[in-house]
Amino acid sequence: MAHTLIGTVISDKRDKTITVSIASRETHPLYRKQYTKTRKYTAHDEKNEAKVGDRVEISEIRPISKTKAYNLVKIIEKSRGRVELKEEV
């Protein structure tokens, strides 16, 4: 079975392409402190159905372009909207 990852969509501006951010907790080998490591992957979204903030599952496929080697499998959870902060005057 192909390598699958679960993450959050951080960009959907490109046609048929989404950028997914995947955060993982790791422990430093010497200091034993935990830290968060974030990786970004570009994935193919054929129907342009994923939006910013959605939680998605992506799987590894043959390379489609220079940066795309993942495909959108399913949307696990739709985003509930965004909070926009007012700019100070």
N, C-alpha and C positions, 0 to 999 in steps of 0.2 A: 504494500500500500504506500501511496505517496506521502511525503512529509507534510503534515498539516499544522497550521498555526492559528491562534485566535488573538485578535487585536481590535483596535479602534481606528476607524477611518479618520484621517486628519486632513485629507484633501481629495476633492472630486472634480477639480477644475478641468482636467484633460478629458478628451473624448475616449470613452471605453477604458479608462485607466483610473484606479484609485491608489492613494498612498495610505498604507496601513502602518500604525505604530504599535509595536509589541514590547511591553515592559516585562522584565524578569528580575527577580530578587536573587542576588548572588552574595556569597560570603567570601571575604578576603582571606586568602590562604594563610597569611602570617598574622594579621591583626584580628581576625575573627569577627570583624564588623560586617553588617549586612548593608548592601547598597543596591540601588536600582539601576539597571542597565536598559536603555531604550534603543531599539533598532527599528529602522524604517524599511519597508518593502513596498515595491510597486506591484500591483496585481491587475490582471485583465478583468474588466467588468463589461461583458458583452452587451447587456441591456441598459447600462447606466442606471441601475436601480439602487445602488448604495449611496448614501449621503453622509455628510460630515457628522461625526458623533455616533454613527451606527457601530454596533459590535458585530464583527464578521469573522467567518472562518475562511481561510485561504489554503490552497494546496499547491504543492510544487508540480510544475509541468515543464515541458521542453521550453527553451527560451523563445519568446515571441519577439523581443527586441533587445537592445543593448542592456536595458535595466529590468525588463519584465520577464520573470520566470515563475510567476505564481498566478493562480486563477481563483476567482471568487467562487466558493462552493455554496455558501448560504449566508443569509443575514440572520444572526442569532437574536439581536435585539435592536429595534429601531430607536433612534435618538428622540428625546423628549423635548427638543427645542434648545435654543442657545440663549444664554444670558449676555446681553450687551451692556457694557458699562457706559455711562454718560461721560462725555469729555468735559473737563473743567474749563470754565470760561476765564 
